[in-house]
Amino acid sequence: MTSILEFQNVSKNYGSKRAVDNLSFSIEKGTIVALLGPNGAGKTTTMAMLLGLIQPTDGKITVLHGNPRQPATRRQIGAMLQNVSLPDKISVQELLQLFRSNYPNPASLETLLQMTGLTAERHKDASKLSGGQQRRVQFALAMAGNPQFLVLDEPTTGMDVNSRRDFWHQLRGYTKNGERTLLLSTHHLEEADAIADRILVIQHGKLIADGSPAEIKAKTGWSYIRMQIGEGFTAADLQCFLTSEDECSMEGRKVQIRTRDSDSLLRKLLRTELPLSQIEVSQGKLEDAFFAITNKENYEEVTVS
Ligand SMILES: Nc1ncnc2c1ncn2[C@@H]1O[C@H](COP(=O)(O)OP(=O)(O)OP(=O)(O)O)[C@@H](O)[C@H]1O
C-alpha cells in the first residue's frame, strides 16, 4: 500500500497550549479516514498542519511524498475548512472558474455544479447564499482541482438532512475507484461510521484509538441484544439471567439488553420457555464507543492498534 500522508511525532504548541501532542500515524492511498475527537481535541490543528497552513512545532509531515508547504503538493489536495467566508460580488460560477484556472487538470464546471446541487444557484452571488448552500460551494471549490487527496473539516456543518445525504453520496462516488483518499473530521458519528474505512480518535492532541468502525465499536466490549417479549412478561423476568454489569430496558414489548457477553446470555435466554422473538444482536453504536473511549471508561481496552 502507498502512504498518502505521514505524521511522525508531530506536535503543535500555541504558546503554552499543546494542541497536538506527539502524533504519529499514516494514511494509505484509497482509504476514507474519519478523524474524531471532542471539541478542542486538535482535529483542525492537525488538518491545518497537513495542509501546510501552519507549521508544526516538532515532528515531520509528508503529504503525497512531499512537503505540504510546496505548491506542487498543495495543488493535489482539495480542502474544505471551517469558518471560511466566501468573497462577495462574485457569482458561484465565476468563483468556481477562478479556482479551476489554478489547476492543470480541473473538474469540469458542469460536474462541479451538478455534484454539489448548485446548478440553479450558479449565477447568484456566492456570499449571499444560505449557510448550507455556501458549504456546498466550499465543497465544489475543494473538488475544483480534481484532487487526489481531499481533506474536509466538519464538512456537513450547516447542511440540512437532504444536503448531507447527497454530500455523502457524492463522496462515495469520489473515492469508489480506490485511487483517491479522503480524510474528514465530523461530530456526526453515525456518518463517520457509515462512510469511513478507518477511524482515528484524538483527545488532548494525542491519538487514543485507531481502527475500522467495527474494531472501534468492538473494543468497548459492549454488545446489544434486542428482541420482543410476549404479553404478560416484563424486563424483570429477564433479570435473573443478567450479570450485575448488564443493563436491560423495555419500551412497549421491545427489550434491549446491553451486555459484555452476548453469546453466553443468548444461550441462556434461548434455553428458557420465555416468549422471545425477533432477536437481534449488534455491536454498540459508534457514539457509545466514542463516549467510552473519550471518557476513559474501558480505556485499557481501547488502546491504539
Ligand atoms: N490559533 C490558536 N491560538 C491558540 N490556541 C489555539 C489556536 N487554535 C486552536 N487552539 C487551541 O488548540 C486546541 C485544539 O484546537 P482545534 O481547533 O485544533 O480542536 P478541534 O478538535 O478542531 O475542535 P472542534 O471540534 O471544536 O473544532 C484547543 O484547545 C484550542 O483552543
The ligand as a Gaussian input file, in Angstrom:
#p B3LYP/6-31G(d) Opt

LIG

0 1
 N       -4.729000      29.957000      16.977000
 C       -4.806000      29.407000      18.192000
 N       -4.252000      30.015000      19.267000
 C       -4.314000      29.468000      20.493000
 N       -4.928000      28.289000      20.760000
 C       -5.498000      27.646000      19.745000
 C       -5.488000      28.171000      18.405000
 N       -6.149000      27.288000      17.595000
 C       -6.558000      26.289000      18.389000
 N       -6.185000      26.496000      19.660000
 C       -6.412000      25.592000      20.808000
 O       -5.856000      24.335000      20.472000
 C       -6.720000      23.262000      20.885000
 C       -7.088000      22.422000      19.669000
 O       -7.953000      23.195000      18.842000
 P       -8.545000      22.630000      17.484000
 O       -9.312000      23.746000      16.840000
 O       -7.464000      22.000000      16.702000
 O       -9.544000      21.496000      18.010000
 P      -10.721000      20.708000      17.255000
 O      -10.546000      19.277000      17.632000
 O      -10.699000      21.028000      15.816000
 O      -12.013000      21.310000      17.961000
 P      -13.540000      21.468000      17.411000
 O      -14.135000      20.101000      17.355000
 O      -14.155000      22.314000      18.481000
 O      -13.480000      22.167000      16.072000
 C       -7.888000      23.928000      21.588000
 O       -7.628000      23.935000      22.972000
 C       -7.906000      25.338000      21.037000
 O       -8.439000      26.246000      21.983000

